[in-house]
Amino acid sequence: MAVSAVVIVRSVRDNGHVPDVLGWALLLVAHVVIVWRRRAPVRVMVTLMAILLVYHSLDNNHTAPMAVSMVALFTVASRTRPRNTLLIGVGVMGVMLTVKFSEGMAEGAESLRISGWIVAFLLLGVYVRIHRQYVASVVGRAERAERTREEEARRRVAEERLRVARDLHDLLAHSITLVGVQTSVAAHVLAADPDRLDRAAVAKALDDVAETCRAARGELRATLQVLRSGSDDDEGGAGTDEARGPLPGLDGLPDLADAARTAGARVELAVADCRAPAAVGAAAYRIVQEALTNVVRHAGPGITVRVSVRTEDAALCVRVADDGRGGREGRDPEGGQGGGHTPGFGLLGMRERARTVGGTLDAGPRPEGGFLVSAVLPLAPVSLGGLS
């Protein structure tokens, strides 16, 4: 507005052609209309063209509205689509040249000089619009990248929480179940015939409890050390899967079988000689561990469990079958037992273990009685999450 006022004052003073009352009124209206140029640039420009066409037709000072006209043209070019810019520019220059050349060649030549200013302001507006779009795209990419990083961080946190939950469930559920069964054995021996107490049986049951507690304590300590080191590595930006330490594998299956035997189960273990990747071996170990834990906890005393691990069609096939009461009385599909017991996360965790290496797991009652857990784990897994 200040620049426009200066232009009007200088143009009136230099050529002495002062607008009449209607001319001043039209100039005032033009400067009021221009206030809404950012909100509706095209409509403001069309309205301004109509006002100035009347203004110039009255032969008022032709230089006075120059500033407000150029501001409107610049706004159209910088805030609307290129098609609008082209149409407005061609329309303004077409009307101006037609009117001026109709008044004579001298007036037409002067209008050509003014056309250069019109083109210059339109090009300046186009440049500003392109620059704004470029800045907006850069900022948008940066915001999208930041959102992607935040989503990735949340995903990693969720995956790590799920991994920790699986590890603690596998460790604590297995150990606590064995301790519970072994202490029940000791209590049964003590209460069966107090006068003829079998001290050797009681001592063995208590030794089994102590050994299970020691093993659980050692594995829990190792798990916590891995979590701490993994957290430190993540903070330093150098966390790797190798920082989680050695994974349990197929060579640990005999220990699981021995632990289940101390709890009263008859375990038949058949493990084929195969070289499975560490992640696949760990998944198989955890699946067998959870399956044996469920057998000891839910299948009843004196149960027979057959554990088979073999390779077939580039995959590791894991099968854990028992002849207990799972086929008749029923065990909850998520690891709990029928009859009102609270469902657990056993089968859910086993399925997640299988999925982390690209495998599948099926579990359910057997027609002839008992329960069957069957997993197929590819020997060239697609890693989908942490395993330990």
Residue pairs with C-beta under 8 A, 6 or more apart in sequence:
1 31
3 67
4 31
4 67
4 68
4 71
6 67
7 63
7 64
7 66
7 67
8 27
8 61
8 64
8 67
11 61
11 63
11 64
11 66
12 18
12 19
12 61
12 64
15 61
15 63
17 60
17 61
18 61
19 26
19 27
19 55
19 60
19 61
19 64
20 58
20 60
22 58
23 55
23 58
23 60
23 61
26 51
26 52
26 54
26 55
26 58
26 60
27 55
27 64
27 65
27 68
29 51
30 48
30 51
30 52
30 55
30 65
30 68
31 68
33 44
33 47
33 48
33 51
34 44
34 48
34 68
34 71
34 72
36 44
37 44
37 45
37 71
37 72
37 75
38 75
38 79
41 72
41 75
41 76
41 79
41 80
42 76
42 80
42 84
42 88
44 72
44 75
45 72
45 73
45 75
45 76
45 88
48 68
48 69
48 72
49 91
49 92
49 95
52 65
52 69
53 95
55 65
56 62
56 99
66 114
66 117
69 92
70 117
70 118
70 121
73 88
73 89
73 92
73 118
73 121
73 122
73 125
74 121
74 122
74 124
74 125
74 128
75 125
76 84
76 85
76 88
76 122
76 125
77 85
77 88
77 89
77 121
77 122
77 123
77 124
77 125
77 126
77 128
77 129
78 124
78 125
78 126
78 128
78 129
78 132
79 125
79 129
82 126
85 122
85 125
85 126
89 118
89 119
89 122
92 118
93 115
93 118
96 111
96 114
96 115
96 118
97 108
97 111
97 112
97 115
99 111
100 107
100 108
100 110
100 111
101 107
101 108
101 111
159 385
159 386
160 230
160 386
162 352
162 385
163 385
163 386
163 387
163 388
164 227
165 345
166 286
166 349
166 352
166 353
167 223
167 388
168 223
169 345
169 346
169 349
170 286
170 289
170 290
170 349
171 216
171 219
171 220
171 223
172 216
172 220
173 290
173 293
173 344
173 346
174 259
174 289
174 290
174 292
174 293
175 212
175 213
175 215
175 216
175 219
176 216
177 263
177 293
177 296
177 297
178 208
178 212
178 259
178 260
178 262
178 263
178 293
178 296
179 209
179 212
179 213
179 216
181 263
181 264
181 296
181 297
182 205
182 206
182 208
182 209
182 212
182 262
182 263
183 205
183 209
185 201
185 205
185 263
185 264
186 202
186 205
186 206
186 209
189 197
189 198
189 201
189 202
189 205
190 197
190 202
208 262
212 259
212 262
215 259
222 245
223 388
225 245
226 243
226 244
226 245
226 388
229 243
230 239
230 243
230 244
233 239
233 240
233 243
241 386
244 386
244 388
245 388
246 278
247 278
247 279
247 281
247 282
247 285
247 387
247 388
248 281
248 282
248 285
248 286
249 276
249 278
249 281
249 282
249 284
249 285
250 271
250 274
250 276
250 281
250 284
250 285
250 309
252 285
253 269
253 271
253 284
253 285
253 288
253 307
253 309
254 269
254 271
256 285
256 288
256 289
256 292
257 267
257 269
257 292
257 307
259 292
260 267
260 292
260 295
260 296
260 305
261 267
263 296
264 296
264 301
264 302
264 303
265 292
265 295
265 296
265 299
265 303
265 304
265 305
265 322
266 302
266 303
266 304
266 305
267 292
267 305
267 307
268 304
268 305
268 306
268 307
269 307
270 306
270 307
270 308
270 309
270 310
271 307
271 309
271 310
272 309
272 310
272 311
274 309
274 310
274 311
274 316
274 379
276 284
276 311
276 316
276 377
276 379
277 357
277 379
277 380
277 381
279 356
279 357
279 381
279 383
279 387
280 316
280 357
280 359
280 377
280 378
280 379
280 381
282 387
282 388
283 353
283 354
283 356
283 357
283 359
283 375
283 377
283 387
284 309
284 316
284 318
284 375
284 377
286 349
286 350
286 353
286 387
287 318
287 320
287 350
287 353
287 354
287 361
287 373
287 375
288 307
288 309
288 318
288 320
290 335
290 346
290 349
290 350
291 307
291 320
291 350
291 373
292 305
292 307
292 320
293 346
294 331
294 335
294 346
294 371
295 303
295 305
295 320
295 322
295 324
295 371
296 303
297 337
298 324
298 326
298 331
298 336
298 337
299 305
299 322
299 324
299 325
299 326
299 331
299 370
299 371
300 324
300 325
303 322
303 323
303 324
304 322
304 323
305 320
305 321
305 322
306 319
306 320
306 321
306 322
307 319
307 320
308 317
308 318
308 319
308 320
309 316
309 317
309 318
309 319
310 316
310 317
311 317
311 379
314 378
314 379
314 380
315 359
315 376
315 377
315 378
315 379
316 376
316 377
316 378
316 379
317 374
317 375
317 376
317 377
318 373
318 374
318 375
318 376
318 377
319 372
319 373
319 374
319 375
320 372
320 373
320 374
321 366
321 370
321 371
321 372
321 373
322 370
322 371
323 368
323 369
323 370
324 369
324 370
324 371
325 369
325 370
326 365
326 366
326 369
326 370
326 371
327 365
327 366
327 367
327 368
327 369
327 370
327 371
328 365
328 369
329 338
329 339
330 337
330 338
330 365
331 337
331 338
331 365
331 371
332 338
332 341
332 343
332 344
333 347
333 363
333 364
334 343
334 344
334 345
334 346
334 347
334 348
335 343
335 344
335 345
335 346
335 347
335 348
335 349
336 342
336 343
336 344
336 346
347 361
347 363
347 373
350 361
350 363
350 373
350 375
351 361
352 385
353 361
353 387
354 360
354 361
354 375
354 376
354 377
355 384
355 385
356 381
356 383
356 384
356 385
356 386
356 387
357 377
357 378
357 381
357 382
357 383
357 384
357 387
358 377
358 378
358 381
358 382
358 384
359 375
359 376
359 377
359 378
359 381
360 375
360 376
361 373
361 374
361 375
361 376
362 372
362 373
362 374
362 375
363 371
363 372
363 373
363 374
364 371
364 372
365 371
365 372
366 372
